[in-house]
């Protein structure tokens, strides 16, 4: 295993530009380092003691507990990489053998689906760099993994933009694994939203390699540091001890608006790396000629969740022809508002499909905690009812009304059994994205919310040295717990917070009604237009929401979207179904988009073990979509038509899931499973 550093990109020409670049060769012939890239770090792994996919852990190690650090307060960069891969792989997949790990997917299952007896280690090289504008404030982490099986005569690139708010290894278990097994280079991006724990008390940050440093010593190498003077930092820390900041919420840049751009930059980085490795040395003896271009390389934009949305945005924004096709799973994509399309399931027309993420997340953040309530702890339901936002005279009827309201807002009845389990997730989404879309400072305490680690009573407590040191590997990009600063009696974690207006343990309802008001521009209870500070904040948030909207125009690129019908985090009516409709408006008969809706699948594959009678893993269908897209681009095999795939759940978690439970995507679906378009009307079978 070796690590080296390559040259930086100050002032160099961008890849494939046609202008002269101070050489006897035309610029399109020379391999040029993109000017936005900083120092490139290279890691070579042998596939025996260390590897690209599992960091040397293999199939068995990924399924086991996280490895211990030799020194918990001072882990090495190599140890942090290993544990980050362990954590991120397990976060997006169900690693239970009975759910298909090791038989339907996993490191030991090869690119053709053949189950092997080995550990699935993959040798190759890993390149990491920041994409930045020179300020050190963007510092989007990009990574290219090149497996030793990469063949320039059959060149392929797959994107692995991170899901959620995860760091650079966030897609290692999804599109990353598929690409590496296929012999493709994988182009990763953390989207400018990954990792980056900032602690006020010691002014500490994460470096690109995961190690901790002070903000001063890190300089422009910090993944994230808030835009505060040291005087402002010290004052905030003194008045608000043990609060934290993290990049997605507090960078004040609305990183989501650049997710498509970051994905395209990762592809350009991959081309640069591949041409340095495989291009002929130029006459100057140091430069390389461009050998691999979009004309002789298959590039599939892929990933899951936020990363899948980034893949679609990249395809929309691709002006250089970098992307050949798209295979995206459960995309968090936000179609621009349009009444030019409709969505219907069976005989029922969906009301207002394509709502924005912050719109439906803040709505869910009101009602899901009520659905999750239990007798004796139903303050959220009681408070909603007292404000006229919920009907029912007892807990059961109130919870039923909450489910009904969510269904009316776009969720399917298929999501009903999962609504309670998603309460905490949508709370995190609502608060994080309020800060992100409004580009607010961590010191703004938007709607009374901040983030902190909390104790058993819900009070903020400090991160230990070991927790800070391991944060790069353990964090999912959203740090700590949601803290309600305005709770009666002082700041408390939201689940323990009493709202002043209700004097009930209502889980900070006042704060979440405030977030709901920011999303709509009107008071969430009275419906009256906001004024003053809230009106200004709402304008900022809604401007940020508009910055991330998708156009639906894929520029004729072939694309496959898969999503689970039971998705409770990203409802299909507001994401994939709506995007299919908007794409029909934008591209009409020229569209090459296909949509595969999978019954009994949801946003989190871990539920296939937790709820085996209700949920199957969606990951298998991402792999199948990637297979289908690759064959289409390589051999002109026809894309599968849009369809519903009807899966079969298990009787219990010990029953081994097989392909009987997960039928193939049909080349010719029966009429009752076909998803059709009548002009711009999307028709989904029941």
N, C-alpha and C positions, 0 to 999 in steps of 0.2 A: 504494500500500500504506500503510495507516494502522494504528496501534495505540493503543487507548484503554483506560482502566480504568473499570469499573463499580462501583457501590456494594457495600459488604460486607453480611453477613447477621446481624450481632450482634443477637439478641433478636427478629428478625422471625419471623412465623408461617410454618409449613411449608406448601408448596403444597397447595391443595385442602382444608385443614382447615376445619371448619365453625364453629369458634368465632369470636366477634367479634374484630376486629383493630384497633380504634381508628379506625374509618372509618364513613361513612354507608353503605358498601356491605357486603353480606354477604361473608365471607371467601372463599367459593367463587367469587365473581365477580371478586375482585381477584387479580392476579398477585403472588404472594408469594415472595420469595426464600427458599429453604430455609435454615434456621438453621445448618446444618452447613457451608455454603459460605463460604469466605473471599473475598478480593478476586478479581474476575474480570478477566482480561486479554483484550482483543479484538484480533484481527488481521484486517484486510480485505485480500484478495488479488484481483488483477484478472484472473487466468487467462491472463496474457500473460507478465509477467516473474516472477510467482510464482503459486502455486496451492495448493489444499487437498490434492490427491492426490500430486503429485510434487515440490512445493516449487520449481516452475519448471524442473525437470530434464526433464520429459516422458518419453515412452517410450524415446527414445534415450539420454537421460542416466541413467535408471535402469539400463539395460543396460550402461553404461560404468563405468569405475573411479570410486571415490569422489572427489568434487571436493576440491581442495586448499584449505586455509585461507590467507587472506592473511597471517596471523601464526599459526603453528602453536601457539605457547604462549599466545596470547590470541585464540582464535576468538570471533566475535560470537554473540549468541543466534540471529540469523537463520541464520548459517552452521551452527550446531549443529542447528537445526531441520532445515535442508536435508539434512545428512548423516545425521541420525537417520532421516528418512524414507527416504533412499537405503538405509541399512543394514537397516532393518526390512522394507521392501518385498521386498528381495532374500532376506532370511532365510526367508520363508515361502513363496516361489514359486520355481519353476525359470524363470529368465529367459533360457534358451536358446531361440532361435527354433524349432529343430527339436522342442522339447518343447511347443510351443503358444503361447509368448509372442509376442504381436503378431497371432496368428491365432485362438486359442481364448479367450484372456484377455489382459489388459494394458490400459494406459490408452487405447489407440487403438481398443479393441473396445467398442462402445457397449452400452447396457443391453439391447438386443435381439440382441446377438451379431454385429452388423454391423461388419466390419473397416473402419476409416477410415484415411486417409492422414496424419492429423494426429498431434500429440504427446499428445493427451488431457488437456490442462490444464483444471482445473475452478476457476472463480472462485467466490468466496463469502467467508464469515466464519468465523473460528475463535475459540472462547472457551475459556479454560483457568482452572481454579480448583482449590484444595485442598478436599477434604471432611475435616473434622477435628472433634475434640471440644473444641477450645480449648486443648489442651496443646501442639500442634505436633508431637506424637509419631506420630500416625496419618498425617496429610498424604497421603491417597490422592489422586492426581492424577486429575481428571476433565477431559474436553474434549468440546466440542460443535462439530462442523463443519456449517455450513449452506450448501449450494451455492446459487448464484444462481438455479438452476432450481427451488428449493423452492416449491411452490404450496400455500398454506394451504387451498385448496379440495380438494386431494387429499393431505392431510398424511400423512407417514409418517416413522417414526423407526426406525433400525436400530442395535442395540448393537454395539460393537466393543471388548469387553473384551480386554486384551492376552493373547497366548498366552505360554506358558512363564513366565519371570520378567521379561518385557520391559517397557519403559517405555510411555509414553502413546501412542506411534505404533506399538505392537506389532501392531495389527490393521489398519493402513492398507492393506495389500495383500490382505486377505481380505474380511471383511464390510464394512470401510470403503470399499473401492473399489466394491463392488456398490451400497452405499447411496448414495454420492455420484452415481454414474451414473444411479441411479433417481430422483434429485431428492429423496432423503430426507435429513433431518438424521441425522447419525451421532453416537451418544453413546458416547464412549470412557471407559474406566477402566483405570488401571494396577494395580488390585487391591490397592494397598498393598504390592506386591512388586517394583515396577519400578525399575530404575536405582538410584542412590544409593551411589556409591563413597565410602567413608570411608577416609582415610589417617591413621594415627596420628601419624606424625612431624610433620606440619605442621597436624594437627587440621583437615583440610579436607573439605568436603562439596560436593555438588551443590545448586544452587538449582533452583527449579521450571523456570526457562528454560534450564537446562543449564550455566550459568556456575558457576565454582568460587568458594568463599569459605571463610573460617575458620568454624568452628562458632559462635564468639562473634558475629561480624558477621552471620551468616546468621540467627541467632535461630530464630524459628518458621517461617522460609521455607526451611529445609533439607528436601530430600526425605527425608533420613535422617541421623541421628547416633546413635551408640550411647549407651546410658544409663550413662555413666561420668563420674565426676568428673575434673577435669583432673589431679589427682594420680594417679588410677587409670590414666588414659590414658598419662601420662608413664611410669609404672612398667612398664606392659605394653609400650610401645614400646621402652623401654630393654632389657628382658629378651628381647623377641621382635621384633627389627628387621624391617621391611619386610612385616609382616603387614597385612592389610586386613580391612575389614568391609563388608558390603552388606546392603541392607534385607531381602530375602526371608529370608535365613538368620538375621540378627542383630537384628531389630527387637524380639524377645522378645514378639511379639503374635500369632503364628500367623496371619498375614494371610489364609490360605486359608479360615478359618472365616467371614470376612466378604466373600468374593468375590461371593456372591449379593447381599448388601446393597450393595456398591459398584456393581454393575451397575444395580440399581434406583435408586440415587442419581444415576447418570449419566443415566438416563431422566428423572428429576425435573428435573435440571439442564437437559436439552433442552427440556422443557415450559416451564420458566421463560424460557429464551432465546427460544423461538419466540413465546411470548405477549408478551414485551417488544417483539419485532419486528412482530408482526401483530395484537396486541390493541388495541382501541379505547382511547384515552386516557380515564381516569376523570375525574370531576368535579373532583378536586383538581388536575388539570392536570399531574400527574407520574406517577401510577400508571397501570397498564394493566389493563383487564378481561381475564379469561380467555376466550380464543376457542377455543383448542385443548385438548381433553381426550381421555381414552381413548375417549370415545364417538364422536369424529369423526376419530380418528387411528389409523392402522395402525402398531403397534409390534412389530417382530420382534427377539427376542433371538437374537443370533448370535455367531459367532466360531469359532476353532479351538482345539483342545488345551485348555489351562487356561482359556482364554477361553470355549470352548464348554461346559466344565463349569460355569463361572460363569453362563452363560446358563441352563442347566438349573436350577441352584440358585436363580437369580433367579425363574424361573417357579414353582418350588416355594414360594418365600417371598413371592410377590406377593399382598399382602392388599388392595391398592388398585386392582387391575385394570389396572395400567399396561401389562402385556405382552399382546399379542394372540396371538402364536404364537412358535414357536421353530424355528430352522434351525441346527443345530449340527454341526460337523465334527470327527471324531476326538476326542471329548470326554474329558478327564481328569476323570472323575466316579467317585466312590467310593460305590457302593450300600451302605446299611447292611446288616450281616450278616443273612441270612435263609435258612432252609431251605424256605421256602414256595414257591419256584420252582425250576425246573431248566432246564438248557441242554443241548441235544443237537445234534451235527452229524452228519448221516447217521444211522448206527446207533450212534454212540458218544456216551455221556453224559459231559459235562464234569465232572470232579471239582472240587468247591469253586469254582464260579464266583464272581466278585465280590470277589476278594481286594483288600485295600487297597493303595494305591500304595507305601507304605513297605515293606510286606510283600514285594511282588514285586520292587521295585527293589533292596532289599538282597539278595534271592536272586540276581537277575541280576548284581549287583555281585561276587558270588563266582565265577560261572561264565563270564560273557562274556569276562573277560580271559584265561581259559584258552583259549577258542575262538579268540581273537585272537592267541595265542602262535605263535611260529615256532621251528623247530629251533634249539637253542642259546640260546634265551631263553624257556624254558618253566617258570620257577620257580613260577608260580601253579599250574599243573597238578600239578607234583611235590609242592608243599606241601599241596594239597587231598588228593591221594592218600595222602600220609603221615599225614594226620589222619583217614583213613577216610571222606572226603567225596567221593571220586571213585574209579572203577574203571578199570582198564586198565594194561597193562604198558609202553605206549609212548605217544608224544604223540598219534598219530592215534586210537588207541582211547580215550584219555582225553578228547579233544575230542568224540568221538562220544558218550561217556557224558555229558559236560556238556550237549550238545544234548538228549539223551534226558531228562535231569533237568529241563531247562527246559520241554520239551514236557509232561512229567508235571505241571508246576506251572502250566500254563495257556496256554503259548505254542503256536501252531499250527506245523506243519511248514513252512508257507509262510514263516515267519520265519527258518528255519534259515540261509539265505544272508546274512541281515542281522545275525545275532547278534554277530559279531565287530566290525562297524562301530559297534555301539551300546555297546560296553564303556565308552568314555569318558563317554558321555552319562549312563548309569545310575550311574556313579561320582559325577558331579556331583549327580544327583538324590538319591542316598542320603545324601550328606553334608549338602547344603543342607536337606533336609527333616527330618533328624535334629535340627538346630538349630531349625528353624522349629516343628516339632510339640512339642518339649520346652521351647520358649521359653527356650533357653539363651543366655547371654551369649557374646559373641565370646571372652571371656577363659577360658571353660570348657574349651576344647580337647576337645570331646566325642570320646571314643574315640581321642584323640590326633590329631584332624584340625583343621586350620585352612586359611586361604586366603592365597595370596601369588602374586605374579608370580615366575617362577623362571628361572634361567639354564640353559645347556646341560648343566650337571652336576646340575641339579635343586635347587639352593640358592636360597633366597628373595633377590630383588633388588628395589630400589626402582623405583617408577613414575617415569618422567621427567616433567618439567613438561608436555611436549606430550601425553603419554599421559593425564595427569590432566585436562588442559584439554579433551581430546576425548572423555572417558569417557562423557558423556551420549549421544553419538552412536554410539559404537562398542560399548558394552557391551550384552549381552543380558539383563542383570539378575543373572547369576551371574558373579562377577568372579574373575580370577586363576586359578590352578591349585590342585588339592587337594594340600595339604602334610601329610605324615605326620610329626608331631613326635617320635614314639617310634621312628623308624627307627634301626637300628644305625649308629652313627657320627654321629648328629645328624639334624636335620630335613631331609627330602628330598621332592621331588615324588613322589607315590605310585608312579608308574611306575618310579622308580629306587630305591624303598625296600626295604630288607632287614628282614624281621620278626625281632625277637629270638628268638622261639620256634622258628623254622625255620632261621635262618641261611642262608636262600635269598633270592634276588632275586625275591620272590613278590608284588611290587606291593602291599605293606602289607596282606597278608592278615590279620594279627592285628587291624588296625583295622577291616577290613570284617566279620570275624567278630564283633567287638564290636558294630558297627551292627546286624548280623543278630540278635544277642541282644537288643538294645533293642527290636527289632520284635516279638519273640516272647515275651520274658520268661523265656526259658531259655537256657542256654549253648548256643551254636551247634554245638559239637563233642560235648559230653557229654550234652546234653539235660537237665541238672540245673537246677532253678530258680535264678534269680539271687539274690544276696544283696548287702547293703551298698550302696555307691554305685551300682553298675550296676543293681540292683533299683529304686532310687529314680529313676534316670534313665529306666529302661524304663517305669516307671509314668507319668512325665511325658510321654514320647513317645506312649505308647498313649492317654493322655487327649487329647492333641492330635489324634491320628488320629480319635478318636471325634467330635471337634468338627466335622469336615468332611464327615461322612457325609451322603449324599443319601437322601431318603425314597422317591423314586420317584413321589411324588404331584404331578402337574402341574396339578391343579385343573381338569381337563377341557380344558386349552389344547391346541390342535393343535400337534404338534411333529414335526419330521423330523430324524433323526440319520443322518449318513453317516459311515462309517469304512472304512478299507482293511483287507482280510483279512490282509495281510502286516504290519500294524502291529506293530513290535517294541519300541517304547517303551511303548505303552499297549495291551496285548493285548486283543483284542476280547472274549475270554471274561471278562475282569475289568472291562470298561467297558461298551460299548454293548449287547452281548448280555445281560449281567447286569442292566443298567438296564432293558432291555425286560422282563425277567422280573419285576423288582421293581415296575415300573410296573403290570404285569398283576395283581400281588398288591394293590397300593394302589388301583387304579382299575377293574380288571375290564373289564366291557363298556362303561364310560363313557370308557375311554381313547381318545385321538385321536393316540397316538404311532405313528409309522412309522419303521422302521429299514431303511436301505439299506446293504448290505455290498458293497463294491467289490473284486473280485479284482485282484490284482497292484498294489494301492495300499498305501502304507505311511504312516508319520507325517511323513516329510520328503520333500517333492516334489523336492528336489534330486537324489534318487536316480534320478529318471526319466532324467536325463542320465548319471549315473555308472553306472547299471545298466539300460540301456534294454531288455535282453532279459528283465528281471524285473519292472520297476516302471513304472507310468504315473502321471501327476499326479492327485492326488485333488481339487485345487482346483476343477477343472471341475465336480465333483459338488456342492461347496458352492454354487457359483453356481446350479446347476440346482435344488438344494433350496430356495434362497432364491426363485428364480422360482416354484416350485410353491407355496411358502407364501404368497407375495404374491398370487398369483392365487386361492388358496383364500380368503384373508381379504378380498380386494377383490371377487371375482366369484363366490364360493362354488364354485369349481372343485374337484372331488373330489381329495383327497390321493392320491398314488400308494400302492399297497399296499406293505407291507414285502417286500423282495426282495433277491436277490443279483444284482448287475449284473456280467456276465462280460466283462471287457475283453480286448483283444488287445495284447500287447507288441510292440515293434519288433525288427528284426534287428540294428540298430546305432544309435548316437546321431545319425548323420547323416540317418537316415530321418525325415522330417517326420511328426509325429503328427497324426492327423485324427480326425474323429468316427467313422470306421470303427474306430479303436482304442478309442474311448470311447463306446460305445452309450448311448442315452438311458435314463433311468429309465422303465421301462415303466408305462403306465397299467393294463395287465392282464398281469402276468408269467405266463409259462408255468409249469406245475406244478413243473417241475424247478428253477425259480428262486425260487419263492415261499417266503418266511419266514412261518411260521404259529405261532399260539399255540393250544395245546390246554389250555384253562384257564390255568394258570400255567406250563405247560411250553413253552419256546421251542424251536422246531424249525427248524434251519438246514440247508438242503440242502448236500451236498458240492459 
